Amino acid sequence: MPGIWRQVKNGLLAFCVLVTLALGVGVATHFQEVEQLVKTYSLIRFQALEPVSTDKLMEGAIRGMVGALDDPYSTYLDAKTYHQLQESVTGSYGGVGLLITIDEKGKSIMVVSPFKGTPAQRAGIKSRDYIVAIDGRDTTGMDLETAANLMQGQPGTTIELTILPAGETNPRKVSLTREIIKVPTVDGKMLPGHAGIGYINITMFNEQTAGDLGRQLNDLRRQGMQKLVLDLRNNPGGSLPAAVDVASYFVAKGPVVYIADQKNTEALMARGYAQPLPLVVLVNKGSASAAEIVSGAIKDTGSGTLVGETTFGKGIVQTIFPLPGEAAVKITTHKYLTPGKHDINKKGITPDFTVPMDPQLEQQVLARAPDLERDLQLQKALTLLSK
């Protein structure tokens, strides 16, 4: 046995040297930690009662490295999860229609917003509700991708979510049937009884959104639109390029957003195809990420007026880096600032006119927006545009 261990030890040391040479000076200053890592690998492979495969150990090491960032938005994506994420950005997928995040205080799975017309919205799930269990599996400490993976599946299959509304103590169980979730983009119409006022609802930002918006604006202008209500409530965000393109329809010139990484800050400029018109933007606590980029750009540049409630406050940007084997890592690489250099992360954007709404009423009016009779925020927007 001593002879075998000596060979293993020598192999470990040789492997440490190779790893050190491969990773450079940074690892060379942490030779002891690298030796610990390789020795732990060898112990698990050869001494554990139920050892796991090398592939599994390597995947665990990657997950651990990303997890060391202590960032709920940074994660390892296995091949299946990465594929599902690509589907949600570019097309459609089987699921219940929820965008989720992690509440950094309690490390709990929290709803950013339900997508309009989906099983989740029809069941009354709201922004900032907590998902405490998925099919009976406790979500405490669960990462976002695992939670999203559990909720997605074949259309027609059922799933049970245990929901705890914010500020309440009694959870409720909701049974949902998965559907094909077509990632929504843009919907619009002229508002009856309000001459010349158009209404456009953007429910998410994906690769199709800017093109859909351009066509919708042209169509409404042909119908006589002279003023616009842009509804970004419960918009969970999405693609950064899409946000810049959408904002460019309303911000005539200058920066739409500043993107800052470890070393540099870069301004992403308006594209130059804006046709300014009197504009009111509706926002609420479910307006997040890309929706905040657009609303922040409009507010700071004076291109329109914001009405509603303070937004969600997600001012950071993730980049997805593909890995061999069709996997990927998603890492927070940038934060963004509004054109006025405001950092809104964990703060949100305060509207020019704050109009609170009862959560139950809000859920009802957003499910059938535009609701001219009961939507207090829309009514305020129309009052401002009428002036």
HELIX and SHEET records of a PDB file:
HELIX    1   1 PRO A    2  LEU A   23  1                                  22    
HELIX    2   2 VAL A   25  ALA A   28  1                                   4    
HELIX    3   3 PHE A   31  GLN A   47  1                                  17    
HELIX    4   4 THR A   54  GLY A   67  1                                  14    
HELIX    5   5 ALA A   79  THR A   90  1                                  12    
HELIX    6   6 PRO A  119  ARG A  122  1                                   4    
HELIX    7   7 LEU A  144  MET A  151  1                                   8    
HELIX    8   8 THR A  209  ARG A  222  1                                  14    
HELIX    9   9 LEU A  240  ALA A  247  1                                   8    
HELIX   10  10 ALA A  290  ASP A  300  1                                  11    
HELIX   11  11 PRO A  359  ALA A  367  1                                   9    
HELIX   12  12 LEU A  376  SER A  386  1                                  11    
SHEET    1   A 4 THR A  75  LEU A  77  0                                        
SHEET    2   A 4 ALA A 328  LEU A 337 -1                                        
SHEET    3   A 4 PRO A 255  ALA A 260 -1                                        
SHEET    4   A 4 THR A 265  MET A 269 -1                                        
SHEET    1   B 3 THR A  75  LEU A  77  0                                        
SHEET    2   B 3 ALA A 328  LEU A 337 -1                                        
SHEET    3   B 3 ILE A 316  PRO A 322 -1                                        
SHEET    1   C 2 SER A  92  GLY A  95  0                                        
SHEET    2   C 2 GLU A 179  LYS A 182 -1                                        
SHEET    1   D 2 LEU A  98  ASP A 103  0                                        
SHEET    2   D 2 SER A 108  PRO A 114 -1                                        
SHEET    1   E 4 ARG A 137  ASP A 138  0                                        
SHEET    2   E 4 TYR A 130  ILE A 134 -1                                        
SHEET    3   E 4 THR A 158  LEU A 164 -1                                        
SHEET    4   E 4 ARG A 172  THR A 177 -1                                        
SHEET    1   F 6 VAL A 186  MET A 190  0                                        
SHEET    2   F 6 ILE A 197  ILE A 202 -1                                        
SHEET    3   F 6 LYS A 227  ASP A 231  1                                        
SHEET    4   F 6 LEU A 279  VAL A 283  1                                        
SHEET    5   F 6 THR A 305  GLY A 308  1                                        
SHEET    6   F 6 PHE A 353  THR A 354  1                                        
END                                                                             
